[in-house]
Amino acid sequence: MGGADGGQQAGEPALVAAAAGELNAPLVLLRQLSLALADQGLSASERQRLTKRMTLTAERALRITRQLSFHSDAPRLLALEPVNAVTLCQEVVHELAPLFKAHGHAIAVQPRSKIPLLIADRELLRRVLVGFGDNALHYGSDKHPVRLTIAQHDNHVRVGVRDYGPAVPIDIWQRLEGRIQRRSVVPLARRPQTSGVGLIAARKLTEMMGGTIGVIRHRDGATFYVDMRVSGQMSLL
C-alpha cells in the first residue's frame, strides 16, 4: 500500500480529545502499579520489576503527549537540514531497546550502506520513527525482531519500521481520521496497542517536513514508513 490518503483531516481539538482517550490506558496501569508497590510484602526483586514497569509505562505515555506538543510547535520550530538516516535509526533503536527487552522482544536496524542524506527536521523525524517503533512493540520476537529499514527510491529516502503483527486495514488512514473527528477511542481493531493518535500526528509532522507517510501490507506484518527528499549533500556512509 502506498502513501497516506487525502480527505478531510482531523483538527487540533479532535486530536487532543482522542489523545486524552489513549492516555487513559497507561494512566490506569500506572495507578494499578503504584497500588501494587504499596504492598509491604513485596520482595526486593518484585518491587524493582514493578518500578521498572512503571517507568516504561510512563515513558510510553510521554511519547503520546510529545507527539502532540511537536505537532503544535512544528510550524514555528521547523528546521529542515540534511540528516543521516542510518545514524538516526541507530539512535531510535538505542532509545527503544530497553522497552523491547522488558517485553522479551528485540528491535534492530537493517544494515545498509551508501544511503544519501535526506532533508528533514531531525528531531521531528526521530519522534515519528520512535512512534512507529513504539507501535510495533508487541509485533516482533527474538526470531523476527522489529527492523528499521532504509532504502533509496529515486529522489527520496524511505525509512520504515517493519513488524510482524496482524494485518493492517487498507483504509487505515480514513478509519483513524474518522474516529478522531468523532473524538472516540482510536486503536486499530486488530492492533489494540497501536496509537492511532500517534500515526495521525506522525502523518501531519511528516507532511510539514515535505515528506509523505504510508504503510506496506505484508503477508506477515506491515511496514510503516516515511519518504523524505534526498539532500544535495553527500553522505559518508
N, C-alpha and C positions, 0 to 999 in steps of 0.2 A: 504494500500500500504506500502511496506517495505522501506528499506533504499535507499539512492541515488544511481543512476545507474552509471556505469563506463563510458567509452568512452573518447574521446579527450576532454580535459578541456581547457577553455579559459585562455590565458596567461595574464600577468600583464598589458601590454599596452591596450589590448582589454577591460579589466575590468575597467581600468581608463577612457577610452573613453566612455564606457557605463555609468559609474557613472556621468560623465560630463553631459550626456543627462538627467539622472534622476534629477540632481540638478537644471536643468533649471526651472522646475515647481515651487519649493519652492522659488527660487530666483525671478522669475517673480511675485509671490504672495507678496513677501517682498517689491518689488518695488511698487506694487499697494497699499499696506497697508501704506507705507511711504508717498505716494502721498495723500492718504486719510487723513492721520494725519495732513497734511499741511493746511487742511480746517479750517479756523479761526472760522467757525460757529459751530464746534463740541461741544457738551455738555461734561462735565467732565466725565460722565459715559461712553459715546461713545468713548471718547479718551482713557479711561482706557481699554475698551474692545478691541480696535484696538491694543493698546500697548501689551496687554497680548497675542493676537493672533500672533503678530509679534515675540514675544519671543518664543512661542511654535513652530512656523514655523521655526525659526532659529535653535532651538534645534533639530528639526527633520532633517534638512539639515546637521547639525553637526554629527548626528548619521551615516549618509551615509559616510561622509568623515572619521569618526573614524573607520568604518568597514575596509576601505581600508588601513588606517595607521596601524591598528593592523595586518592586513594580511601581509603587507610589513615587519613589525618588528618582527612578531611572531617567525620566525626560530631562531633568536638570543636572544629573550627575553623570550622564553617559559620556564615556571617554574611550573612543574606539582607537585601537592600536594593534600592531602585529602581535600575534600570540602563537606560541609553540604548543600545538595540540598535545604532543606526546608528554611534555613536561606537565602540562595542566592536568592531563588524565592521571598521571602518576600522583599528583597532589590529591586528586579526588579519591583515589584508591587508599592513600595514606589516611585520609580523614575517615573513610567509611570502614576500613578494615577491622577496627575493634568492634563495631556494631555487628558486622557479619560474623566475626569469630564468636561473639557471645551467643549467636543463634546457630552455631555449628555450620556456617556457610563460608564461602570464600568469594572474593572479588579480585580481579586482576586486569591488567592492561594487555591487550593482544599486541605482541611485538610488531612494530612497523619501523621502516626507515625511509628516508628521502621524502618525507611529507612536507610540503611547503607551509610557511606560516599562514595563518588565517587572520582576518580582520574581525575584531570583537572587543567588547568591554570585558577585560579579563575576569574581573570579579563576578560580573553578572553571568558570564558563561560558566564559570565554576559553580555558581549556585544552581544553574539549570542542570548541569551534569550530576551534581550531588543529589538533586531531587530525583533524577532518573534512577540513580543508584539506590537511593533510599526506597523507591517504589519497588525495586527488583529484589529487595532483601530476602523475601520468602520464596523466590523463584529460581533458586540455584542450589548447588550442592558441591561437595568436595570433588566429585567426579565431573560435574558440569558447573564450574564456577561462573558467576556473572562476569561478563567481559566488557570492558570499554574498548570499542573498535574505532579505528581511524583509517580513512581512505580518501583519496582524491578523486573527484568526479568533475572533469572538465575544469571550470573556473571556480570551483568551490571545494572546501574540505568538509567531509561528513564525519561527525563524531557521534557515536551511538553507544547505547548500553544494551547489550544482548542478554536476555534472560530465558528461562525455560519454564515459564508459567503457563497458565490456561490461555486459551485463545482470546484475542482482543477483538471486540466488535468492529465491523467495517466502518460503522458510522460513529466511532468513538468521540470525535470532536463535537458533533452535533448533540450527542447524548449529554456530554458534560456541560456544554453551554446551556442546554435546555434545563438541566437540573439546577445549575447555578442561577439562572434567571428566575426559577421558581423558588430560589433560596432554600432548596431541600438538601438533604444529605447527598454527597456526590460520589460515593465509591462506585467502581465498576462492578457489575453483577458477579462476574467470576473471579474478580481480583479485589476483594474487600479491603486489602491492605494498601491499595494504590490511592494516592492522594489526587483526586480529581482537581482540587483547587490548585495543587502544585503543578499539574500538567497545563491547566489553563494559564496560570501565571507564567509558566515557562514559555508558552507559545507567545504571549504578549511581549515578554522580555526579548525573546529571540527576534521577533519582528521589529522591535525598536532598534536592534543592532543591525538590521538589514538582512537578516537570515530567515530561514524557513525551518519549520519543525514538522516531523512526521513520524510514522510508525510502520515498520515492516512486519507483516504477519508470517511467522514460520509455522511449520507443522508441529514444532515442539517449543513454541515460545514466541517472543517478539523482540524487536529492536526499536527502541525509541531513539530518535536521532535529531540532530540539528545540522543544517547545511549553512556554512558561513563562507563568505567570499575569500578567495585566495589573496594574500598580500603580495605586493610587488617586491618585497624584500625576500632574500633567500634564507632558508633555514640551514643550520649546520648539521642537523640530524638527518 
